[in-house]
Each structure stands twice: as structure tokens, then as C-alpha cells.
Amino acid sequence: MYLVKDISGAIGLMAAALVLLGTWPVVLAVLERRGRLPQHTYLDYSISNFLAAVLVAFTFGQIGGDTPETPNFLTQLTQDNWPSIMFAIAGGVFITLGTLATQYGWAYVGLTVTEVMASSLKVVIGTTLNYFLDGRINKAEVLFPGVGCFLIAACLGSLVHSSNAADNQEKLSNSRNFTGNTAKEELTRHLLEEEEPKDCEEAKPDVPRAVNKIEAGTADFLIHLEDKRSIKVLGSNTMVGLGIVTFAGVCYSLFAPAFNLATNDQWHKLRDGVPHLVVYTAFFYFSLSSFVVGLALNAWFLYRPMAGVPRSSLRAYISDWEGRELALLAGMVSGLGNAFTFMAGQAAGYAAADSVQALPLVSTFWGVVLFGEYRRSSRRTYTLLASMLFMFVVAMAVLMASSAHRKPL
């Protein structure tokens, strides 16, 4: 199998993973804003995400020599390593729950804040756990100041969301389309006038309408976005969105330590003479459990949706080809990003590999360019946003600087 043997190679993989993991959320957010049901999107995403793990296992996992200490992927499938497999499966469950929560979090608090808070919580909790699981191979005097920077970024992310929500409320209150009642009451009335069917199979074909160009950041832009998107959240309680994102961050913080235990057996659960799971075998089981859980939960959500999403069905999902290629692309990109992160973590320590959680630097760029996030916001919001991104740059650099060679356990 292919092994990363030097720090420079590990940092290169971290950089590639940073771009990939910062891009796939944007693709899914685009589909949600276009009105595609999140259940349909995640089912497609799950399929290609698992296929990415299979691709990695049969390429990187089969390259090179097959030794007793580092067996190839196919060789290891027949070995008695179920304790490690169960840790990998647990990691897949955690990342699936986190990703599902994140998908709804984008609608509630925006792409930027969701990625910032979830990533920061993952680093604060997950990196600390990985540092001790890795036998403290990373430089603590460098690593933990970086963790502190991520924590500050998470706090700033919460403030950015609150400030931007206040800006949006003011825009709606001052809009010529909303008079008399509060912005939230008027928005509710406006949406009820054009209420969509609760069952997507009962939906009538869209009637073409005259479309005028709407400037991003205006009240009309917010109303138009709410009309089109699949998850209706504008005017909802701020704490709901922050609660969803916090749950996502906690789930994200646990999948990497579980994967670390799967590949390094720090708790000595394997029998004597049984080699540790290699990264590619662990990633296969990790992705398999993620696929199964994602499939089961979203099949349930087809008929029992949440967050005001219309009901759907298996037949409606199969016939929904609009945006399917983008959802499949997102799953493949995410799978490769996670694979590169784990490959780098096995070489330089999983705590240092958490530097890829600076992915909001990438997703914020796409959020501003593609979605017009924070357009026409207040000076306070811009100041908080700039401060948050600066802390991410510092945190990413510091965590990468803490990289060190992994020593045999």
C-alpha cells in the first residue's frame, strides 16, 4: 500500500484536503438554494462518497508491497480486526450525523457561520483528544495556541451570525414590501400566499414568471431566496440554527478520534500478532457505515421530513435528476478530502491534520462570491467577519507547524 513518509508530503495532502473539504459544502448549499430537497441531495451524496472510499482502497490501498506489518487492503479484509473495525464504523456514524446537521445548519445560519462554528468545535474537542491518543507527538506549545485560535474563531462566528441576522431583520423592516406588522409576521404572510405543497409528488409544474434581476443583500433578495429554497427558515429563532450547528460540531469532533483508534489501537483491543488497520481499510469501513446510516436516515426523512421540508417518496427521488450530478460530485469531493486528511494524519499526527478544519476560508470565499452572503451588511458584521477569518488563517498555520513524525506504538 502507499504510505506518506515525510512531513512535506503530509502538509501537501492537508492543503489538498483543505480545498476539497471547503468546496463540497458549497455544492450542496447551491442545490438547497435552488430548491432541491435535502433528502434527495444527501442520498446522491452518500452514494458517491462511498464510491470514493472504494476507489481509494483499490488504488492507494493496493499500491506497493504487501507486508505483515502493512498489509494491502484486500489482504486485511480477511483478518480478525473487528475491534478496530467497530471504531471505524463509529467514526462513520459520527460524521454522518454531523454532515446531516450541517446540511440544515447552512439554511439557518448561512454557509460561512455553519462551517466556522462546526469546524472550530471539532478542533477544540477533537484535536485535544487526538493529541493524547497520538502519544503527544505534536508540539503542545504550538498545537494548543492554534486550538485557542479556533475557539476564538467559533465565538466570532456566533457573533457574526447574530449581527447578520439583525442586519437582515432591519432590511426586511425597512423594505417597501413589508409595512404595518413586524418583519417576521409579514414574511410569514408572504410565504403563506405562495405556499408549496407538503408532498412533492402533488406539486404542479412551475409556471414561468417574469424574472427581474435582484441585487444581493437586499430585502427583496432575502424574500426571493426564501421563496425558492427547500428549507424555509427566514425569521426563525437564532438559537435553533446555533443549536443545530453546535450538535454538528460535537459529532464532527468525535469521528477523527474514533478513526485514530481504529488505525492505531491505542487501547490495545486487537489480539497479539494482528496488524493494525491500515488507513485505507479503516476508511473503507468508515465510509461504509456512513453510507448505510445516511441511506437509512434520509429514506426515513423522505416520508417524515423536518424543518418544514416537503414530503417526498422513493419514486420521487429516483425521478429527480435536477442537480443530481452536482450532488454526486460533492460526495466524491468530500470522500477524497477525508481520505487525504486521514492519510496525512497517519503520517504527521491526527491533531496536526485538523488544520484542514480551516476549510471556512474556502467556503466563505464561495459563500460571498456565489451566494452574496453579507452583501450590504453593517460595518460591525464586516469587522467581525474579517476578525473571524484572520483567526482561521493563524490557527491553520499554527496547527500545520505542530506536525511531527509518528512513532511506532
N, C-alpha and C positions, 0 to 999 in steps of 0.2 A: 504494500500500500504506500501511498505518497505521504511523506511526513515533512512538516515545516521544521527546519532545524536551526534557524537563526532569527535574531530579533528583527532584522530589517525585513525579512520575509513576512514575519508576523504583523509588523506595522503596515506593510503593504496590503495584507489581507484585511486589516482593520479599516484602512482607508476605503478599500473597495466596498466592504460591508456597510460603511457609513453612508455611502452614496445610494446603495441598493435599498437599505432599510429606511432611508429618508424619502425614497421615491414611491414605494408601493402604497403607503397610506394615501398619497395624493391621488393615485389612480382610483382607489376605492371611493375616496371622497368626491371625485368628479362624478362617478356613477350615481352616488346618493343624491347629489345636487341636480342631476338630470332626471331624477325621479325613479330610478331602478330600485326595486325592493331590496333591502339589505340581505334578506334571506336568500334570494336568488344569487346575489353577488357573492355571498360567503360560500355557498355551495360550489360555485365555479372556482373560487379562490382555493378552497380546500383540496380540490382535485389536482390542480396544477402544483400546489405547494407540496403535496405528497410525491408527485411525479419528479419534482426537483430533487427530493431525497433519494429516490430510486436512481436517478441519473448520476448523482454524486457518488452513491455507493458502488455502482458498476463501472465508474471511471476512476476517480481518485482512490476508491477503496480496493480496487483490483490492480493498480499500477505498482510495479516493483516486486520485491521478494516477499515470500510468504514464510515467515519465521514463527517459531513457537511463542516468542515474546510479542510480536506484532503480526498476528495473522491477518490475511486478507478477509474481505467482507464475507464471501461465500463460505470460507473455511470456518469462520466464527459462528455462523448460523447454527451449526450442529453442536456447539459446545454448551456445557452446563453453566450458564452465567445468568440464570434467572434473577438473582437479587439485583444485579446491575441493570438488567432489562427493566425491572419494575421501577427503578429510579428514573430511567429514560422515559418510560411511559408516564410517570407522574409529571415530569417536566413538560411533556406534550399536552397534558391536561391543563396545566397552569397557563401555558402560552395561549391555548385556545380560548380559555375564559377571559384572559387579558385582551386578546385581539377582538373578541366579540364585544366586550365592554367598550373598547376603544372605538369601534365602528359607530356605536351610538353616541359616544362622547364627542366625536367630531361635529355632529349636528348640534349638540347642546352648547359647547363652548368654543367651537372652531378648531381647525386643524392645528394651528400653532400651539395654543394653550394645552390641548389634549396631549400632543407629543411631548411638550416640555414637562408637564407635570408627571405623566406616566413614566417617562424616561428618567426623570430625576429621582422619583421614588424607587425605581428599580435599582439605580446606582447606590442610593443611600442604604437600602436594606441588602440588596443582592451582592454588591461589591464587598460589603463588610463580611457577609457570610463566606464569600469566595476567598477572601484574604486568609481567613483562618482555615478553610478547607484545603487551600493550596500550601499549607505549611509556612505561611508568611513569607513566600518567596519574593513578593513585591516590596518595594521600599516604602515602609509605612510613613516615613517623614515626607514622602512625595505623594503617596496614594491618598491619604486621608484629607490633606488640604484640597485635593481635587474633588473628593466626595463632598466636602463642605461647600465647594463652589456649585455643585449640582443641587445641593439642598437650598442654597440661596436662589438659584435659578427657579426651583419649584415654587418657592414663596413669591418670587416676582411674577411667575406665570399666573398664579392665583390673582394677584393684584391687576395684572394686565386684563384678565377676563372680566373682573368686576368693573374696571374702568371702561372697557369697551362696551360692556352691557349697558352701563349708564349712558354712554355716548349714543348707542342705538335707541335707547328709550327716549332720549332728548330729540333725536331725529324724527322718530315717529310722532312725538307730541307736537312738534313744530310743522309736521307735514300738512300740506294743503288738503290731503285726502282724509285726514282724521281731525274731526272737530267735535267739541262737546264733551264726550266721555274721555276716560283715560285711554292712553295708547293701547294698553293691553285689552281693554274692553272693545275698542274699535277694531283692533286686529282680529279678535275673535269673531266679531260680527262679519268682517270682510271675508274671513275664511269660510264661515258657515254658508255664505251666499254662493260659494263655489265649491261646496263640499264634495270630495271624491267618494266613490262607492267604497264600502268597507270590504267588499270582496272584489279582487282584481279581475275575476272571471266575469263579473257583471258590468265591468267598466265599458262604456261606449267608446267607439273610436274618437280620437281627438278631432275637434273641428278646427280648421285653420283660422287663426286670428291675425289681425294686423299687429305686427310687432314693431315697436319703436325702440331705438337704442336707449338703454337706461344706464346712466352713469353709476359706476361702482361707488359704494359708500353712502348713497343717498337713501332716504326713506323708501322711495319707490323701488330701489334695488332690493332692499330687505324684504319688502312685500312680495315682489316678483319671485325672489328666491324661495320664500316660504310657500308660495303657491305651487312651485314646481317640484320641490324636493320631496323625498319619500317619507322623511321623519319630520313631523310638524312640532317645532319646539319654540319658535319665537314668542317671547313674552312669558316663558316658563320660569320657574323658580331657579335662581342661580345655583342654589345648593344641590339641586338634583344633578345638574351637569358635573359639578365638582365631586359629588359623591360617586358617580359612575367612573370618573377618571381616577379617583383615588383607589377604587376597587381594582381597576385595570393595572394601576401601578404596583399594587401589592401582589397581584398574580404574576406580573412580569418579574418581580423581584425574586420569585421562587423558582422559575424554570431553569435559570443558569446554574444555581447551586445544585439542583437535582441532577442536571446533566453532568456537572462536575463529579458528583458522587458516582454516577453511572460509569464514567470513564477512568476514575482513579481509585475507587473503592477505599476511600479513607476510613470507613467504618468496618473494614475487613469482613465483609459478608460473603465473599467468594471462598470456595474451598481451596486448599493448598494445591498449587500446580495449575489452577485455571487462570489463564491470562485475563487482564483487564479488557473490558470492551474498548475497541478502537473507536475513534471519533465517528467514523462512517457507519459502523454498526449501531452505535448509540443513536446517531442522528436518524437512522432508518426507523428504529423503534419509536423514537421521539416523535417523528413526523407521522408514523402510522397511528399512534394514539391520538395525535392532534386531528388527523383526518377523520377517524371514527367518531370522536366526540363532537367535532364541528358538524359532521354529517347528521348525527342524531339530534343535536340541539336545533339546528336550522330546519330540519324536517319537521320538528315539533313547532317551531316558530312559523312555518308556513300556515298552519291551521290555528295556532294560538299566538298571534303576534303581540308585540309590546310597543310602547312609545307611540301609540296612535298609527302604526303602520297598517295598511290594509291587509286583510286575509288573502291567502293565496292557496295554491294546491300543487301537487307534484306535476299535474298536467300543464298548469300554467307556467311552472318553472321550466319544464322541458321545451315549451314553445317560445320562451322568452330569449330570443337571440340578440336583442339590442344591448350592446355593451358587453356581451359575453367574452369577446376576445380581450377586452381590457381587464376583466376580472381574472381571466386565466393568466394574462401577463403579470398581473400583480402577485398572484400566487407563486409563479415561477421566480420572480424577482425577490420576493420575501424569502423563499426557500433557499436560494443561493446566498442571500445575505446572511441568514442564520448559519448556514454551513461554513462560510468564510469566518464568521465570528468564532465558532467552536474550534475550527482549525487553528486560528490564531491563539485562542485561549489555552489550548492544549500545549502550545509551544512556549507561550510567554506568560501564562497565568490568566485565569478567567477574570480576575479582578481588573487587570490592565485592559483586557478585551472589552470591558464595559465602557471603554472610551467611545465605542460606536453608538452609545446612547446619546451622543451629541447630535444624533440624526435630526433634531428640530432645526438645526442650521440649514439643512437641505429642505425639509418640509415647509419651513417658514418662507423660504425663497419662493417655492411653488405656490404657497398659500397667498402670498402677496401678488405674485405675477398672474396666476390663473384665476383666483377667486376674488381678488380685490379686497382681501381682508385688511382691516384697519385703515381703509381709504376714508378720508375726511374725518378721521378721529381727532380727539383732543390732544393738545400738547402733552398732557400728563400721560396719556396712553402711549404716545410715541416715546416718551422718556423711559417709561417702564419697559417697553418692548426692547429698546436699544440696550438697556441695562441687562435684561434677561439674556439676550443673545451674546453680549460680551462675556457674561459669566459662563456661558456654554463654551465659548472659544477657549477660555482659560482652563476650564475643567477638562476639556478634551486633551489639550496639550499636556496637562499635568498627569492625567491618567496614563497616557502613552509613555510619558517619561518614567513611569514607575515599572515598566516592563522588565522582566528578568527571566533567565533560563530556568525551565522547570527541572527540578532534581528528581531522580528516581525515588519512589516512596519506599 
